């Protein structure tokens, strides 16, 4: 419940900043809102099976360390998937495609 209140408060602050007339401030607010949204969507899966403690500084530091290790491994997995997709043979085969009703 606290996470949703925190997210809502940050979005309200972001929206208030977006009302500023200058484009520079708007883009900064949007950028910060996207970072907060990314962070809020990726932290729960990273710490799902770990007992985290946000009441102590060492618990918060340990959670952030765990999160950034998880994030690094995620980027490594994306790199591996991309590399494997590039290595695949994406050329078509020599079979004919027959469409129904267009005969």
PLY file of the C-alpha trace (Angstrom):
ply
format ascii 1.0
element vertex 103
property float x
property float y
property float z
element edge 102
property int vertex1
property int vertex2
end_header
0.00 0.00 0.00
2.83 2.38 0.82
4.33 1.78 -2.64
1.13 2.93 -4.37
0.94 6.06 -2.21
4.58 6.80 -3.04
3.95 6.26 -6.76
0.84 8.45 -6.66
2.69 11.24 -4.86
5.54 11.15 -7.36
3.14 11.21 -10.29
1.29 14.19 -8.81
4.59 16.03 -8.36
5.56 15.10 -11.91
2.26 16.35 -13.29
2.58 19.60 -11.38
6.06 20.07 -12.80
4.72 19.32 -16.28
2.37 22.30 -15.95
5.38 24.61 -15.94
5.55 26.72 -19.10
9.13 26.00 -20.02
9.85 22.99 -22.22
13.05 22.26 -20.33
11.14 21.73 -17.10
8.49 19.65 -18.82
11.01 17.30 -20.38
12.84 16.96 -17.08
9.58 16.12 -15.30
8.68 13.53 -17.92
12.16 12.02 -17.75
12.03 11.80 -13.95
8.52 10.32 -14.05
9.69 7.66 -16.51
12.67 6.79 -14.31
10.43 6.50 -11.24
7.93 4.38 -13.18
10.72 2.10 -14.46
12.12 1.79 -10.95
8.70 1.01 -9.44
7.99 -1.62 -12.08
11.36 -3.37 -11.85
12.11 -3.39 -8.12
9.34 -5.84 -7.05
10.46 -8.65 -9.38
14.08 -8.11 -8.34
13.40 -8.53 -4.63
10.42 -10.89 -4.84
12.05 -13.90 -3.16
14.27 -11.96 -0.76
13.35 -10.66 2.68
14.15 -6.94 2.41
14.35 -4.54 5.34
13.76 -0.86 4.60
13.89 0.12 8.28
17.68 0.16 8.46
20.24 1.84 6.26
22.10 -1.42 5.74
18.85 -3.08 4.57
18.21 -0.31 2.05
21.81 -0.50 0.78
21.56 -4.29 0.49
18.28 -3.97 -1.42
19.78 -1.46 -3.86
22.83 -3.69 -4.36
20.55 -6.65 -5.07
18.46 -4.55 -7.46
21.42 -3.29 -9.48
22.94 -6.78 -9.71
19.55 -8.04 -10.95
19.34 -5.16 -13.43
22.85 -5.90 -14.73
21.97 -9.56 -15.24
18.77 -8.52 -17.03
20.74 -6.38 -19.48
23.15 -9.30 -19.96
20.19 -11.57 -20.78
18.87 -9.06 -23.32
22.34 -8.89 -24.88
22.45 -12.70 -25.14
18.96 -12.86 -26.65
19.84 -10.20 -29.19
23.05 -11.98 -30.12
21.23 -15.28 -30.57
18.53 -13.62 -32.69
21.19 -12.12 -34.95
22.89 -15.51 -35.41
19.66 -17.18 -36.55
18.98 -17.84 -40.22
16.12 -15.46 -41.02
16.01 -16.14 -44.73
12.86 -17.63 -46.16
12.66 -21.19 -47.35
11.78 -22.34 -50.87
8.27 -23.58 -50.11
5.26 -22.07 -51.82
2.57 -20.31 -49.88
-0.90 -21.04 -51.16
-3.64 -18.73 -50.02
-7.19 -20.00 -49.79
-9.74 -18.31 -52.00
-7.16 -16.63 -54.21
-6.70 -19.53 -56.56
0 1
1 2
2 3
3 4
4 5
5 6
6 7
7 8
8 9
9 10
10 11
11 12
12 13
13 14
14 15
15 16
16 17
17 18
18 19
19 20
20 21
21 22
22 23
23 24
24 25
25 26
26 27
27 28
28 29
29 30
30 31
31 32
32 33
33 34
34 35
35 36
36 37
37 38
38 39
39 40
40 41
41 42
42 43
43 44
44 45
45 46
46 47
47 48
48 49
49 50
50 51
51 52
52 53
53 54
54 55
55 56
56 57
57 58
58 59
59 60
60 61
61 62
62 63
63 64
64 65
65 66
66 67
67 68
68 69
69 70
70 71
71 72
72 73
73 74
74 75
75 76
76 77
77 78
78 79
79 80
80 81
81 82
82 83
83 84
84 85
85 86
86 87
87 88
88 89
89 90
90 91
91 92
92 93
93 94
94 95
95 96
96 97
97 98
98 99
99 100
100 101
101 102
